[in-house]
C-alpha cells in the first residue's frame, strides 16, 4: 500500500470457518485440524436467532416482521466448507525408528493431516459467482459450497484479494437466486440491518440489529483497505463471508470480523461495505486480481494540536510525514508537512479515507489532490501509478503457494517489514512455510526469509515468483534473499520448481 498509516492494536477476530470440529481459534478464520474428514453438520432451516421489537417507523404502525426480506435474501446465502493441509510438527525421529518402537501402527511423518473450516458466502450472479471473505478460503485446496436448497457443489477460487479480505468463488450452476446489492454510501447509522450466515455450523441463521457506525478500521489483517460498517447484529464464527442486508433485503455488506475479548459475540461486528465489495468483485471476476492506484506517501492523523500548529481551519485531513522517492507524489511536488484534505473533490477526513480514495482510482489516471501548505490551500494534479500487490492465481494453485518450490509466500507489507526491522519501503515476498523436501529448502531458504528478486527482477506476488522460476533456461534461478540485516543469493534448480 503506498499510503501507510501507523496503527494502534485492538483485539479483533475474523469470524470465518467456525471451529465446529475441534473448537480451535485462529487468526485467518477458525480451522479444525483433523487427520480424517468429519461428519458435516446438515443444513438447518433459517432460524431467527434474535427476537426483539423493532423501533416504530415514522408512519402509523411499527414493523413486526422482516420475514419478506429474509425470504428474498436467504436463498442467495450459502455455506462454504473448506479443507487444507495441516501443518505437521516433525518428531525429530526418522520413520524407521518410530516403527521400531511402535510397529506398523507408528505415526508416519509423511501422512498429512487435514484442517477443516467453515464460512458463509453470497451468490452475486445467477451463473455461479459467490462472494466470500479471503480468510475463509485462504490456503484451501478443497472448497465445497452448500446452497440453501440443499444442493452442494465444488467451488473454484477464481480470485482472492487479501488486502480487502474478499474472494470470489465459481460453482457450476445456473439460474441461481442472487442477493441484490445496495448502495452502501447511502446507508445511515441507525438503519436496521439483518445478518445472514451459518454461525458455528448450526445452519443458516438470521440475526437483527442496527448499523452502529461507518468507516471503522481494525487491527486484523494487513490493514490495507478498511472501511467497515459496524453493527450490533449478532455475528459469530462461521458468519464470515455472509450477508449483511437492509430491512428491504439488499446486500449492504459482507460480514467479516468481530471485536471480542472472549471469542464470542458482544455486539461489535464489522462488514465490508457493498460498494467496496462490488469494485473488488468485478475486478476479480474479470482479471483474477485487483489493480489499485498509488500516491506514494506515508501519512498520519491530524490531531487538535497539529491542526493549530499547521494553521488548519478544522481537525481533518491526512498529514504527510514522508514522500517516497520517485513516487507520483514526489514527481508532483508533494512535501512532508503537507496536509491532504481532498482527492478529486472528495473530502479526506483522515488517513484511512485517503488510502481508500486513492486505491479506488485507476492507475495511470490524474487525480487532483487538495493540500494545505503553510496555511494556504493548493490543488496539485498527480498522475497515479499502479501499486504492486499480490495477484491471485487463476491457474489452480492455492493463493500464496509456489508449486513444486515447496514454499508458501505472502507479499511483504510495510507493517511486516517494520516488524522484521527492514525499511517500510522494502518490497518482496516473505516466506511463511518451507517444505523440507522442496527445491527451496535444498537451496537454503528458510521461513522468515524475504525473496526480493529472481534473476534480477523484482517479485511482489506468488504468481511473479512462479513465472520467474518456470522460465525455460539451462541455468538455475538466482534468488536475491534478505535474512535479517544481510542479503544473499540462492540458486534454485528450475527442474524442481
C-alpha positions in Angstrom: 0.0 0.0 0.0 1.7 3.2 -0.6 -0.4 5.3 1.7 0.9 3.9 5.0 -0.6 4.7 8.4 0.8 3.9 11.9 -1.7 1.6 13.6 -2.9 1.0 17.1 -3.7 -2.5 18.1 -7.2 -3.7 19.1 -8.5 -7.2 19.9 -10.4 -8.1 16.8 -11.0 -11.5 15.3 -12.0 -12.7 11.9 -15.2 -14.8 12.0 -14.6 -17.3 9.2 -14.8 -21.0 9.4 -16.1 -21.8 12.9 -14.1 -24.3 14.8 -17.0 -26.7 14.8 -14.9 -29.8 14.5 -12.4 -29.2 17.3 -13.2 -25.9 18.8 -9.9 -24.2 17.9 -9.4 -20.5 17.3 -7.0 -18.8 15.0 -6.2 -15.6 13.1 -7.1 -16.5 9.5 -10.5 -17.9 10.3 -11.3 -20.7 12.7 -10.0 -24.1 11.5 -10.3 -27.5 13.0 -7.3 -29.8 12.5 -8.0 -33.5 11.9 -6.4 -36.5 10.2 -9.8 -37.6 8.9 -12.9 -35.9 7.5 -15.5 -35.1 10.0 -19.2 -35.6 9.6 -20.7 -32.4 8.2 -23.5 -30.7 10.1 -26.6 -30.9 7.9 -28.1 -27.6 6.7 -30.9 -26.4 9.0 -33.8 -24.2 8.3 -33.4 -20.5 8.7 -33.6 -19.7 12.4 -34.3 -16.2 13.8 -31.6 -16.0 16.5 -32.7 -12.7 18.0 -36.2 -11.7 18.9 -36.8 -8.1 19.9 -39.3 -5.5 18.9 -38.3 -3.1 16.1 -38.5 0.6 16.6 -41.6 2.2 15.3 -41.1 4.0 11.9 -42.3 7.5 11.3 -45.6 6.1 10.0 -48.6 4.8 12.0 -47.6 1.2 12.6 -44.5 -0.5 14.0 -42.6 -3.1 11.9 -43.4 -6.5 13.4 -41.7 -8.8 10.9 -38.8 -8.9 8.4 -39.9 -12.3 7.0 -40.4 -10.9 3.5 -36.8 -9.5 3.4 -35.4 -12.8 4.8 -37.4 -14.8 2.2 -35.8 -12.7 -0.6 -32.2 -13.0 0.8 -31.9 -16.5 2.4 -31.8 -18.4 -0.9 -28.8 -16.4 -2.0 -26.7 -17.1 1.1 -24.6 -20.2 1.1 -22.3 -22.2 3.4 -18.7 -22.6 2.4 -16.8 -25.7 3.6 -13.0 -25.8 3.1 -10.1 -28.2 3.6 -6.4 -27.7 3.5 -3.2 -29.4 4.6 -2.5 -29.0 8.3 1.0 -28.1 9.4 3.0 -31.1 10.8 5.3 -30.8 13.7 8.3 -33.1 13.0 9.1 -35.5 15.8 12.8 -35.4 15.0 12.8 -39.2 14.7 13.0 -41.0 11.3 10.0 -43.2 10.4 12.0 -46.4 10.6 13.0 -45.6 14.2 9.4 -44.8 15.1 8.3 -48.2 13.6 10.9 -50.0 15.8 9.1 -48.6 18.9 5.5 -48.6 17.7 5.4 -51.3 15.0 3.4 -50.8 11.8 1.0 -48.5 13.6 3.7 -45.9 14.2 2.6 -42.4 13.0 4.2 -41.5 9.7 5.6 -38.0 9.3 4.7 -38.3 5.6 1.0 -38.6 6.4 -0.5 -35.2 6.0 -3.4 -34.4 8.4 -6.2 -32.1 7.1 -7.8 -29.0 8.5 -11.5 -28.3 8.0 -13.1 -24.9 8.1 -16.5 -23.3 7.7 -17.7 -19.9 6.5 -20.5 -18.3 4.5 -20.9 -16.7 1.1 -23.3 -14.7 -1.0 -24.4 -15.5 -4.5 -23.8 -12.4 -6.7 -24.6 -13.8 -10.2 -27.1 -16.3 -11.4 -24.4 -18.2 -13.3 -22.5 -19.2 -10.2 -20.3 -16.5 -8.8 -20.1 -16.5 -5.0 -18.6 -13.6 -2.9 -17.0 -14.5 0.4 -14.0 -13.5 2.6 -10.4 -14.1 1.6 -9.7 -15.5 5.0 -12.4 -18.2 4.6 -10.6 -19.8 1.6 -7.0 -18.8 2.4 -4.8 -21.8 1.7 -7.7 -24.1 1.0 -7.1 -26.9 -1.6 -10.7 -28.1 -1.5 -13.8 -25.9 -1.4 -17.5 -27.1 -1.2 -20.5 -24.7 -1.5 -23.8 -25.8 0.1 -26.8 -24.0 -1.2 -30.0 -23.0 0.7 -31.9 -25.7 -1.2 -29.5 -28.5 -0.1 -27.6 -28.8 -3.3 -23.8 -29.0 -3.0 -21.1 -28.0 -5.5 -17.3 -27.9 -5.8 -16.1 -24.3 -5.6 -13.3 -22.9 -7.6 -11.4 -19.9 -6.3 -11.2 -17.5 -9.2 -9.8 -14.6 -7.4 -8.5 -13.6 -3.9 -7.8 -10.1 -2.6 -6.3 -10.3 0.9 -6.0 -6.5 1.1 -9.7 -6.1 1.3 -10.4 -9.6 2.7 -12.6 -10.6 -0.3 -12.6 -13.6 -2.6 -14.8 -14.8 -5.4 -15.7 -18.5 -6.0 -17.3 -20.1 -9.0 -19.7 -23.1 -9.0 -21.1 -25.0 -11.9 -24.7 -24.0 -11.6 -27.2 -21.7 -13.4 -30.4 -19.8 -12.7 -29.3 -19.2 -9.1 -31.0 -16.7 -6.8 -28.9 -13.7 -6.1 -28.8 -11.1 -3.4 -29.2 -7.6 -4.9 -26.6 -5.0 -3.9 -27.5 -1.8 -2.0 -25.5 1.4 -2.3 -23.6 1.3 1.0 -22.8 5.0 0.7 -26.5 5.7 1.3 -26.6 3.5 4.4 -27.2 5.6 7.6 -26.2 4.9 11.2 -29.3 3.7 12.9 -30.7 1.7 9.9 -32.0 -1.7 10.7 -29.8 -4.5 9.3 -30.0 -8.3 9.2 -27.0 -10.7 9.3 -27.5 -13.9 7.4 -25.0 -16.8 7.5 -24.1 -20.1 9.2 -22.7 -19.3 12.6 -20.9 -22.2 14.4 -22.2 -24.6 11.7 -25.8 -24.7 13.2 -27.3 -23.9 9.8 -28.5 -20.7 8.0 -29.4 -18.2 10.7 -30.7 -14.6 10.7 -29.9 -12.0 13.3 -31.1 -8.4 13.6 -29.5 -5.2 14.7 -28.7 -1.7 13.5 -25.9 0.0 11.7 -23.8 1.2 14.6 -21.1 3.2 12.8 -19.4 3.6 9.4 -15.8 4.0 8.3 -14.4 1.8 11.0 -10.9 0.2 11.0 -9.5 -2.7 13.0 -6.1 -4.2 13.5 -6.8 -7.6 11.9 -5.2 -8.5 8.6 -2.6 -6.3 6.9 -4.7 -3.2 7.5 -4.5 -2.2 3.9 -8.1 -1.3 2.9 -10.7 -1.0 5.7 -13.9 1.0 5.7 -16.0 -1.3 7.8 -19.7 -0.9 8.6 -20.1 -1.7 12.3 -23.2 -3.5 13.5 -24.7 -4.9 16.7 -26.5 -7.7 14.8 -25.0 -10.8 16.4 -22.2 -12.2 14.3 -20.3 -15.4 15.3 -17.7 -17.7 14.0 -18.9 -19.1 10.7 -20.6 -15.9 9.7 -17.6 -14.7 7.7 -18.4 -14.1 4.1 -22.1 -13.9 4.8 -24.6 -11.2 4.1 -25.4 -8.0 6.0 -28.6 -6.8 4.4 -31.0 -3.9 4.7 -34.6 -4.2 6.0 -35.7 -4.4 2.4 -33.4 -7.3 1.6 -30.5 -5.6 -0.2 -26.8 -6.5 0.4 -25.2 -3.6 2.2 -22.1 -5.5 3.5 -20.1 -8.8 3.7 -19.7 -9.8 7.3 -16.0 -10.2 8.2 -14.9 -9.6 11.8 -15.9 -9.3 15.4 -14.4 -7.4 18.2 -14.3 -9.6 21.2 -12.2 -10.3 24.4 -13.5 -13.9 24.6 -14.1 -15.2 21.1 -17.9 -14.8 21.3 -20.2 -12.1 20.1 -20.5 -9.0 22.3 -22.4 -6.8 19.8 -19.5 -5.3 17.9 -19.3 -6.8 14.4 -17.8 -5.5 11.1 -18.8 -5.9 7.5 -17.1 -4.8 4.3 -19.3 -2.2 2.5 -21.1 -3.4 -0.6 -19.6 -0.6 -2.8 -16.1 -1.7 -1.9 -17.1 -5.4 -2.4 -18.6 -4.7 -5.8 -15.4 -2.9 -7.1 -13.2 -5.7 -5.9 -15.5 -8.4 -7.0 -15.8 -7.1 -10.6 -12.1 -7.0 -11.0 -11.6 -10.4 -9.5 -14.2 -11.9 -11.9 -12.7 -10.2 -15.0 -9.0 -10.5 -14.4 -8.4 -12.5 -11.2 -6.6 -9.6 -9.4 -7.3 -6.1 -8.2 -5.5 -3.0 -9.6 -5.0 -0.1 -7.2 -3.6 3.3 -7.7 -0.6 4.5 -5.8 0.2 8.0 -4.4 3.5 7.3 -2.6 3.2 9.0 0.7 3.2 8.0 4.4 0.7 9.9 6.4 -0.6 10.3 10.0 -3.9 11.5 11.5 -4.3 15.2 12.2 -4.8 16.0 15.9 -6.1 19.2 17.5 -2.6 20.4 18.4 -1.3 19.6 14.9 -4.2 21.4 13.3 -3.5 24.5 15.4 0.2 24.3 14.6 -0.4 23.8 10.8 -3.0 26.6 10.7 -5.8 24.3 9.7 -9.4 25.6 9.9 -10.5 22.3 11.5 -9.3 18.9 12.6 -9.5 16.7 9.5 -7.1 15.6 6.7 -4.0 13.4 6.5 -0.6 14.8 7.4 2.2 13.8 5.1 5.2 12.7 7.1 7.2 11.1 4.3 7.2 11.1 0.5 8.7 8.1 -1.3 11.4 9.0 -3.7 10.5 8.7 -7.4 6.8 8.2 -6.5 3.9 10.0 -8.1 3.6 12.3 -5.1 7.3 13.2 -5.3 7.1 14.0 -9.0 4.0 16.2 -8.4 5.8 18.1 -5.7 4.0 17.0 -2.6 6.1 17.5 0.6 6.4 16.3 4.1 4.2 18.6 6.2 1.5 18.9 3.6 -2.0 18.1 4.8 -4.1 16.4 2.2 -7.7 17.5 2.7 -9.4 16.2 -0.5 -8.9 14.0 -3.6 -10.9 14.8 -6.7 -13.2 16.9 -4.5 -14.0 14.2 -2.1 -13.1 15.3 1.4 -10.4 13.4 3.3 -11.4 13.1 7.0 -8.3 11.1 7.9 -5.6 8.7 6.9 -7.9 5.8 6.2 -10.2 7.8 3.9 -7.1 8.9 1.9 -5.9 5.4 1.5 -9.3 4.1 0.3 -9.9 7.1 -2.0 -6.6 6.7 -3.8 -6.8 3.0 -4.1 -10.2 3.2 -5.7 -8.9 5.3 -8.6 -7.5 3.9 -11.9 -3.7 3.6 -12.1 -2.4 6.0 -14.7 -5.2 8.5 -14.1 -4.6 12.0 -12.9 -6.1 13.0 -9.5 -6.5 16.4 -8.1 -5.1 16.4 -4.6 -6.0 19.3 -2.4 -3.4 20.2 0.3 -2.9 22.8 2.9 0.7 24.0 2.9 1.9 26.9 5.2 -1.7 27.7 5.9 -2.7 28.1 2.2 -4.8 25.7 0.2 -3.4 24.3 -3.1 -4.7 21.9 -5.7 -2.0 19.7 -7.1 -2.5 17.3 -10.1 -0.9 13.9 -9.5 -0.6 11.2 -12.1 -1.1 8.0 -10.2 1.0 4.8 -10.6 -0.1 1.2 -10.0 0.6 -0.2 -6.7 2.5 -3.5 -6.5 0.2 -6.1 -4.9 -0.4 -9.8 -4.6 -2.2 -11.1 -7.7 -4.4 -14.0 -7.1 -3.6 -17.1 -9.2 -6.1 -18.3 -11.8 -4.1 -21.4 -12.7 -5.4 -23.7 -10.0 -2.6 -23.3 -7.4 -3.6 -22.2 -4.0 -3.1 -18.4 -3.5 0.3 -17.7 -2.0 1.9 -21.1 -2.8 4.6 -21.5 -5.3 4.1 -25.0 -6.7 7.0 -27.5 -6.5 9.3 -24.9 -5.0 7.8 -26.1 -1.7 7.2 -22.7 -0.1 4.3 -20.6 0.8 4.8 -16.8 0.4 2.9 -13.6 1.1 3.6 -10.1 -0.1 5.7 -8.1 2.3 3.6 -5.3 3.8 5.1 -2.2 5.4 3.9 -3.4 8.8 5.6 -6.8 8.4 8.8 -5.1 7.1 8.9 -2.9 10.1 8.5 -6.0 12.4 11.4 -7.6 10.6 13.4 -4.4 11.2 13.5 -3.7 7.4 12.8 -0.4 5.8 9.0 0.0 5.4 9.6 0.6 1.6 11.1 -2.9 1.2 9.3 -4.9 -1.4 9.3 -8.6 -1.9 7.7 -11.9 -0.7 8.0 -13.2 2.9 8.4 -16.9 3.2 5.7 -18.3 5.5 6.3 -22.0 5.2 9.0 -24.3 3.7 8.6 -27.9 2.7 11.8 -29.6 3.9 11.8 -31.8 0.8 11.2 -28.9 -1.7 13.6 -27.1 -4.0 13.6 -24.0 -1.9 14.7 -25.9 1.2 17.5 -27.5 -0.8 18.7 -24.1 -1.7 18.8 -22.9 1.9 15.6 -20.9 2.0 14.0 -20.6 5.5 10.7 -19.4 6.9 11.0 -15.7 7.6 13.3 -15.0 4.6 12.3 -12.3 2.2 12.6 -13.1 -1.5 13.3 -9.7 -3.3 14.4 -10.7 -6.8 14.6 -13.6 -9.2 17.2 -13.3 -11.9 17.5 -9.6 -11.3 13.7 -8.9 -11.5 11.6 -7.8 -8.5 8.9 -10.2 -7.4 5.9 -9.0 -5.4 3.4 -11.8 -5.8 3.3 -15.6 -5.7 2.5 -15.7 -9.4 5.5 -13.4 -10.2 7.7 -16.0 -8.4 6.2 -19.0 -10.2 6.5 -17.3 -13.5 10.2 -16.3 -12.9 11.2 -19.7 -11.7 9.4 -21.6 -14.6 11.2 -19.6 -17.3 12.9 -22.1 -19.7 16.6 -22.0 -19.0 19.5 -24.3 -18.6 20.7 -22.2 -15.6 19.4 -22.3 -12.0 17.1 -19.5 -11.0 19.0 -16.9 -9.0 17.1 -15.5 -6.0 18.1 -12.4 -4.0 17.1 -13.2 -0.4 17.0 -10.9 2.6 17.5 -12.5 6.0 17.7 -10.1 8.9 20.2 -7.4 8.2 22.0 -9.3 5.4 21.3 -10.2 1.8 22.4 -13.3 -0.1 21.8 -15.1 -3.4 20.4 -18.6 -3.6 20.3 -20.8 -6.7 17.3 -23.0 -7.2 17.1 -25.9 -9.7 14.4 -24.9 -12.2 13.6 -28.6 -12.9 12.4 -28.9 -9.3 10.5 -25.6 -9.3 
